[in-house]
Amino acid sequence: MPDDGLLRAGAHAREVRLAEVSCTEGCCGALHVTIRRDGDQVVREDRRRTAAGPGGPGLSSYRFDARLYDAEVARAGSDRPWSWPARTVARPIGAGPIERPDLLGRWDARPGRVGTGLDDPGTTVVTFSYLPGPASGTPERPDRALRFSWDIPDDGTAPGARAAAALRRPAEENPKTYARLSHGSPGRAAELGSTRPGDGWPGPGGPCPLPPARARPARPLSSAVRGASRPPSGP
């Protein structure tokens, strides 16, 4: 689940990104949902997928008992025994740009997925998009954003120290100078100062640069989530 508390239901409805593919949302899409509180219930509705290809069928809304929902979100948020070092490092790194928007914003960059490597779970992977804007002096079209991936290997230091060091780095250095380009024009990235342009790829409509993900077993949901109600599927 998101580590920043966004699944909590507040007084106002808000859209939350539940999941993003490892190659970033701009490549193969993500799943978003709107969460709102309605009296003694919590509603998840208006779920939508974003992807370069055609979308799937519409997704139903769900209603939860607010008391049980709040308890389950609190329980899941404090359930950390399953986490491993690289995943523990990813958590504060993902929260960093939310708490300090200027951390990446000063470089015209926006945060993406922060997690662990598909082929190397011991490595923390940080992704971000870069759209040349005021800081570059050469604004670019929104559909030409460059996307980067930054691998943080396990160097033997404590997870907290590793995360703190990772958060200090973009405060001092432009991250596109040490991250690898994963989406966009290598030539354009090099023009903008990237020293590790990578292979890139053509953009929307082109092939995903990552191999198909291997299926992973789903973690069991609690009875609070399994007991969610949803409207009938049709007549």
N, C-alpha and C positions, 0 to 999 in steps of 0.2 A: 504494500500500500504506500501512497505518497508519504514522505517523512515530514512534511511541513504542516500537517494539521488541516489540509484543505478538505478532507473528507468530513470534517465536522460541519454540522448543519447550523447555520446562523439565522439571524432575523431576515437577511436578504438573500435572494437566490443568486448563485454564482456558478459559472461554468468551470469545471475541473478536468484536467487531462488525466484520465485513468491509466492509460498505457500508451507507449510509443515504441515503434519498432527500433531495433538497435542501430539502423542506418540513418536515423533521424526522421522526424515527421515529414519533412519536405521531400523525402525520398519515397517511402512506402506507406506513410500515413500514421495515424494515431486514433485513439478512441477518447472522445470527450463526453461529459455528461453534466447536466445542470442539477444542482442539489439545493433543495429549499425545505424549510420547515413549514408545515401546515397544521397548526393546532397541536394535537398530541401525536402527529405523524411526521415522518421525514420522507420526502419524495425525491426520487431520482428519475429525471425525465429528460426529454430532448436529447437523447444520446445520438451522437453523430460520429461518423468515421470520416477521416480526411485521408485521401490517397490520390496518387496520380491517375490510377485506373478507375473503372466504373465502380460505384458504391454498391454495397450489399443491400439486403432488405431492411425495412425500417425496424427499429428496436423498441421494445415495449418500455413503458414506465413502471416503476416499482414503488411500493409504499411500505414503510417500516414503522413499527411502534417506536416512537421517539425515545422512550426510556431505554428500551433494549438496544436501539441503534447507538445512542450515546455511550452506553456501557461497552458495546462491542468495539467501537472506534477507540475508546480509551484503552481497552484491553489489548487490541492489536498494536496500538502505538507504543505500549510498554513491553510488548513481547519481543525480546531481542536475543534469547539464547540460541536461536537458529542461525544468527548472523555470523559470518566469518570475517577475518581482518580486512580484506579488500572491500567487502560490502560495508563494514563499519566505517572505513575511510570515506566511502562514497556519500554517506548520509550528510555529514556537515558540509561537504563540498557542494552538494546539491542545494542545501539551504543557504549557502553563502550569498549567491547573487540575488536571492529573494530578500534577505536582510540588508544587503548592500548593493542596490541596483547599479551604482557607479563602478563596481568591481569589473564588470564586463562592458557596461555602457560607455565608459570613457574611450573604449576601443571600437565603438560601433558594433559591438558583438552582443548576441543574445544567448542565454543559456539553453541547452538542449538536454538530452538524456545523460544522467550520471549513474553508472552502475558498474558491473563487472564484465570482463571479457567473455564472449560466448565460448571461445576455444581455450581461454586461459582465465578461469574464475579467480585466480590469485592476483590478477591485475585490475586496478581500478581504471575505468574508461570514462573520460569526460568529453562530451561533445558540445559544440556551440556553433552558431551561425554568425556569419559576418557579412554585413551589408554596407559597403563603402558609403559613408555619409559625411557629416561635418568634420569629423576628426581626420578623415583622409584627404579632404580637399577635392575629392573627385567622386561626388555622389553617383550611385548606381541605381538601376531599376530594381524594384522589389523582387522581380522574378529571376534575378541573377545573383541571389545571395550565395556566398561560398560557405561550405560547411566543413568544419574541422573536427578531428578526433585527437585527443591527448591521452596517451597511456601512462599510467603511474604504477610502476612495478613495485613489488614488495621488497623494500631495501633493508628489512630487518628492524626498522624503527617501530615504535608503538603507533597504532592506528591514529590516535589523537594527534601525535606530533606530525605524522605524515600528512594528515588532513590540513593542519595548520600551515605547514610549509607550502602545500599546494595552493592554499588560499592567499598566501603572501605573494606568490609568484605573479599572478595577473595584476596585482597592485603595483608591481615594479616593472614588469615587462609586458609588451604586447603579446598576447597568447598565440597569435598567428605565426610568430617567429619560431615557436618550438612545437606547435601542434602539427599534425599531418592532415593535408587536404583530403577529404573523402567525397566531396561533391562540388563540382564546378570546374572552371577552366584553370588548369595548372599555370598557363601563361599569365592569366589575369592575377592569380594569387601571387606569382613571383613579382609582377609589376607593383603589387601593393606591399611588398616587403616580406612575403613568406619565404623562409629559408628551407622549409620542408614541404614543397608543393605537392608531393605524392602523385598519385595517378589521376585523381579526380574522376569525373564522368560527365556525360553531356547534360544532365539535368532532367526535369520531368519528361517522361516518355521514353527515356533510355533505360537500359537494364540496371537493376539494383546491383551495387558493387559487392554485396555480401553474399555468401553461399546460403542456401536454404537453411533455416534454423532447425535444429533437432528438437523433436517433441520432448517436453518435460512434464512429469506428472504434476497435477495441480495440488496445491495444499488444501486440506479439508476446511470447509467453512463452518463457523459455529452455527448452533441452532437458531440464533437471532437472525442470521443472514439467510439460512435455508428457509426460514419461516416467512420470508417477505411475500407480500401479496402483489399480484399483478392483474391487470384487466384481462378479460377473455380475449383469445386470439382472433375471434371473429364469429360470425353467425353460424 
